[in-house]
Amino acid sequence: MAFNRLETSDFVLSSDAISSTLWSNGSPALTTFFSSSGQIAGSSGKFYLTVYHSSSLTVPQFDIAYGNSIGSGSLAYNSSVSSNSPTSTIYGQYQDLILGDENTDFDFGSLTTNEFFAVTFERARFKESLLVNSLTLRLASGSNSLTLTNGNVLSFKGSNRVYQLVSGSAGAINTGLNSSGVTTNSGSYGWFLPDIGTLLLNPRALASTPASGGMNFLYSASSATVTPNVSPNLSLFTAISGGASFTLNSNETISSNYIFIRARSSEYNYSENPSFISGSTGEIVFNSFINTPRTYITTVGLYNDTNELLAVAKLSRPLPKDFTKEALIRVKLDF
């Protein structure tokens, strides 16, 4: 077995961004939405609502949850503590996850509010992150509809990238209402957080009048005694399914380490294979192999300094090698 030490110049690092559809049906847009009546009636329905793309309810696409700092929108855990409910728990969880401060509320553009809808995507679906400028979400409430996308201004909340949700599609802002694509008095329509696979929707912006940029969206969260407990979640589910168009892609950066293995004319022309050298005498089997040997390269092994095998690369077909040939083999490691 022959070893050659690799030099720094033999390594090349490359990164490629790969985008793909977020949905399990392979389509760029999700147009059908289904929920489970069993979940709605069960205990988990108090916290969130899972949305599927088919009536078989086998492959989840995303979850809907409503958060409210004072606990409105769901029944309290204990009737003596009205502000402690599933919606207040959800609000606190997203405060910790995004803001990192339990004393800070969410600001959607010009509006600071104590409530939001969270649309979170299955972790395996969005891979590394959601693809910025690929979002087009159509919502419908009665005869009114609204199409949302991410704005172009990037900000940070903790370590999270944040884009404001605006009126428009595929990253293009609808400036028909105003130059920023947001409501007149209720701030932006929410946040687009690509790195944690989450949309936060601003209920007050959606509930404003069409003249102000909203769609008269109705959601039952005016008190802590609202029933059924998941009515805010169901309200948003109805708006999403009524819009019947949800386009969003995932994004992933694949880093590749290219290693160039060189077999020069004087190297790798002899083999320790039994077909080349006799195992009993150690002599070359055929006299013609003494001066004109011929080998076939089939495998490249990558070792560390203590001769531990770290990786193996297989050639698609044997590569002939003799004193008249030199070979350059490129090994690609993805991570």
C-alpha positions in Angstrom: 0.0 0.0 0.0 1.4 3.4 -1.0 0.8 6.7 0.9 1.2 10.2 -0.4 0.9 13.2 1.9 -1.6 15.8 0.8 -0.6 19.4 0.6 -2.7 22.5 1.4 -2.9 23.3 -2.3 -4.7 19.9 -2.8 -7.8 21.1 -0.9 -10.5 23.4 -2.3 -13.6 24.4 -0.2 -16.8 25.4 -2.0 -20.3 26.3 -0.8 -23.5 26.2 -2.8 -27.0 27.4 -1.8 -29.7 24.9 -2.7 -33.4 25.8 -2.5 -36.4 23.5 -2.8 -40.1 23.5 -2.1 -41.1 23.3 1.5 -44.1 21.1 1.0 -44.2 17.3 1.1 -46.3 17.1 -2.1 -43.4 18.5 -4.1 -45.4 21.5 -5.4 -44.2 25.1 -5.0 -47.6 26.1 -3.6 -49.8 24.4 -1.1 -53.5 24.9 -2.0 -55.3 22.4 0.2 -55.3 22.4 4.0 -56.7 20.0 6.5 -56.9 19.8 10.3 -57.7 17.0 12.7 -61.0 17.2 14.5 -59.5 14.8 17.1 -56.8 17.3 17.9 -59.3 20.2 18.1 -61.3 18.3 20.7 -58.2 17.0 22.6 -55.9 18.7 25.0 -53.2 19.6 22.4 -55.8 21.7 20.5 -55.7 24.2 23.4 -52.1 25.1 22.3 -51.8 24.6 18.6 -53.4 23.3 15.5 -51.5 21.0 13.1 -52.2 21.6 9.3 -51.9 18.8 6.7 -52.0 18.9 2.9 -54.3 15.9 2.5 -57.3 14.4 4.2 -55.2 11.4 5.2 -53.6 13.6 7.9 -50.4 11.7 7.7 -47.7 14.3 6.9 -47.8 17.6 8.9 -46.9 20.8 7.0 -47.0 23.4 9.7 -48.6 24.4 13.0 -50.7 27.3 14.0 -50.6 28.8 17.6 -52.0 31.9 19.2 -50.1 33.8 21.9 -51.4 36.4 24.2 -49.5 37.8 27.2 -52.6 38.2 29.4 -54.0 34.8 28.5 -56.9 35.9 26.3 -58.1 33.5 23.7 -58.2 30.3 25.8 -59.5 29.0 29.1 -57.3 29.5 32.1 -55.5 26.5 33.6 -57.0 27.6 36.9 -60.2 29.7 37.0 -58.7 31.6 39.9 -55.7 32.8 37.8 -57.3 34.2 34.6 -54.1 35.4 33.0 -52.4 32.0 33.1 -53.6 30.0 30.1 -52.3 28.1 27.0 -52.1 31.4 25.1 -50.0 33.1 27.8 -47.7 30.1 27.8 -47.2 30.3 24.1 -46.5 34.0 24.3 -43.8 33.4 26.9 -42.2 30.6 24.9 -41.8 32.9 21.8 -40.5 35.7 24.0 -37.7 33.4 25.2 -37.0 31.9 21.8 -37.0 35.2 19.8 -36.6 38.1 22.1 -34.7 36.5 24.9 -36.5 38.9 27.3 -39.7 38.1 29.1 -40.4 41.8 29.8 -40.4 42.8 26.1 -43.4 42.7 23.8 -43.4 42.2 20.0 -43.2 45.3 17.8 -44.7 44.9 14.3 -43.4 48.0 12.6 -45.0 51.0 14.3 -47.2 48.8 16.6 -46.1 47.1 19.9 -48.6 44.4 20.8 -49.1 41.6 23.3 -50.5 39.1 20.9 -49.6 37.2 17.7 -50.3 34.2 15.6 -47.3 31.8 15.1 -47.0 29.6 12.0 -44.2 27.2 12.6 -42.9 24.7 10.0 -41.8 21.2 10.5 -38.0 21.2 11.1 -37.2 18.7 8.5 -39.1 20.7 5.9 -37.2 24.0 6.0 -33.7 22.3 6.4 -31.3 25.1 7.2 -33.7 28.1 6.8 -36.6 29.5 4.9 -35.7 31.1 1.6 -36.1 34.9 1.8 -38.3 36.4 -1.0 -40.0 33.1 -1.7 -43.0 33.7 0.6 -46.5 34.3 -0.9 -49.3 33.7 1.6 -52.9 34.5 0.6 -55.4 34.9 3.4 -59.2 35.3 3.0 -61.8 36.5 5.4 -65.3 36.6 4.0 -65.2 38.6 0.7 -61.9 40.2 1.7 -58.4 38.8 0.9 -54.8 39.7 1.5 -51.5 38.5 0.1 -48.4 38.7 2.3 -44.6 38.4 1.7 -41.5 39.4 3.5 -40.2 43.0 3.2 -36.6 43.8 2.2 -35.4 45.4 5.4 -33.4 43.1 7.6 -33.2 43.5 11.3 -32.2 41.2 14.2 -33.9 40.1 17.4 -31.2 38.5 19.4 -29.5 36.2 16.9 -32.6 35.8 14.7 -32.9 37.5 11.4 -36.3 39.3 11.1 -38.1 40.7 8.1 -41.4 42.5 8.5 -44.4 40.9 6.8 -45.9 43.2 4.2 -48.5 43.2 1.5 -47.1 41.6 -1.7 -45.9 38.4 -3.1 -42.5 36.6 -3.6 -40.6 39.4 -2.0 -42.2 42.1 -4.1 -44.0 44.8 -2.0 -47.4 45.9 -2.9 -47.1 49.7 -2.8 -50.8 50.3 -3.7 -51.6 51.1 0.0 -48.4 53.0 0.8 -44.7 52.8 0.0 -43.9 50.3 2.8 -46.7 47.8 2.1 -48.0 47.8 5.7 -51.3 49.0 7.3 -52.1 52.6 8.0 -52.5 52.3 11.8 -51.7 48.8 12.9 -48.1 48.4 11.8 -46.8 45.5 9.7 -48.5 42.2 9.2 -46.0 40.4 11.3 -42.5 38.9 11.2 -40.8 36.5 8.9 -38.1 34.6 10.8 -36.2 32.4 8.2 -33.7 30.9 10.6 -36.2 29.3 13.0 -38.8 28.5 10.3 -41.5 30.8 11.8 -44.0 33.4 10.7 -45.5 35.7 13.4 -48.8 37.3 12.2 -50.1 40.5 13.7 -53.8 40.0 14.4 -54.6 43.7 14.7 -53.2 44.4 11.2 -55.3 41.6 9.7 -58.4 42.7 11.7 -58.2 46.3 10.4 -60.5 47.5 7.6 -59.6 47.0 3.9 -59.3 50.7 3.6 -56.5 50.6 6.2 -54.8 47.6 4.6 -56.5 44.8 6.6 -59.3 42.3 5.7 -61.7 42.6 8.7 -60.2 39.3 10.1 -62.3 38.0 13.0 -60.7 36.0 15.8 -62.1 35.2 19.2 -59.6 36.4 21.7 -61.3 39.3 23.4 -61.5 37.5 26.8 -59.9 34.7 28.8 -63.2 32.7 28.8 -63.5 32.2 25.0 -64.8 28.8 23.9 -63.9 26.6 22.1 -60.3 27.0 23.4 -58.7 26.9 19.9 -61.0 29.4 18.2 -58.2 31.8 17.4 -56.2 29.0 15.8 -59.2 27.9 13.9 -59.8 31.4 12.7 -56.4 31.7 11.1 -56.7 28.1 9.7 -59.9 29.2 8.0 -58.2 32.3 6.6 -55.3 30.3 5.2 -57.5 27.5 3.8 -59.8 30.1 2.3 -56.9 31.8 0.6 -55.9 28.4 -0.9 -52.4 29.5 -1.8 -49.3 29.2 0.3 -45.9 29.3 -1.4 -42.6 29.1 0.5 -39.3 27.4 -0.2 -36.5 26.1 2.0 -32.8 27.0 1.7 -29.7 25.0 2.5 -26.0 25.7 2.1 -24.0 22.6 1.1 -20.3 22.9 1.8 -18.1 20.7 -0.3 -14.4 19.9 0.3 -12.7 19.0 -3.0 -9.5 17.0 -2.5 -7.2 16.4 -5.6 -5.4 13.2 -5.5 -2.5 12.9 -8.0 -1.0 9.7 -9.2 2.2 10.6 -11.1 3.8 8.5 -13.8 6.2 6.8 -11.4 3.6 6.1 -8.7 1.0 3.3 -8.1 2.3 1.1 -11.0 2.8 -2.0 -8.8 0.3 -3.7 -6.6 0.3 -6.1 -3.6 -2.8 -7.9 -5.0 -2.3 -11.7 -5.2 -3.0 -11.4 -9.0 0.2 -9.3 -9.2 2.5 -10.7 -6.6 2.7 -14.3 -5.4 1.7 -14.6 -1.8 4.0 -17.5 -1.2 7.3 -16.3 -2.8 6.7 -12.5 -3.1 7.7 -12.6 -6.7 5.9 -10.8 -9.5 3.5 -13.3 -11.1 4.2 -12.3 -14.8 7.7 -11.3 -16.0 6.1 -8.7 -18.2 5.0 -6.8 -15.1 8.6 -6.2 -14.0 9.4 -3.5 -16.6 5.9 -2.8 -17.9 3.5 -3.1 -15.0 -0.1 -2.3 -15.3 -2.5 -1.6 -12.4 -6.1 -0.5 -12.1 -7.0 2.2 -9.5 -10.4 1.5 -8.0 -10.4 3.1 -4.5 -8.9 6.1 -2.8 -8.5 6.1 1.0 -7.9 9.2 3.0 -5.9 8.7 6.2 -4.7 10.8 9.1 -1.2 11.0 10.4 -1.7 7.9 12.5 -2.7 5.9 9.5 -6.4 5.7 10.6 -8.8 5.5 7.6 -11.1 8.5 7.6 -12.9 8.3 4.3 -13.1 6.1 1.2 -13.8 7.2 -2.3 -14.8 4.7 -5.0 -14.2 5.3 -8.7 -17.1 4.6 -11.0 -14.9 2.3 -13.0 -11.3 1.0 -12.7 -8.7 3.5 -13.9 -5.7 2.0 -15.9 -2.3 3.1 -14.6 1.2 2.4 -15.9 4.5 4.3 -16.3 3.1 6.2 -19.3 0.1 7.6 -17.5 -0.7 10.1 -14.8 -4.0 10.4 -13.0 -5.7 13.3 -11.2 -8.7 12.1 -9.1 -11.0 14.6 -7.5 -12.7 13.5 -4.3 -15.7 15.5 -3.1 -16.8 15.5 0.6 -20.2 17.2 1.3 -21.1 18.4 4.8 
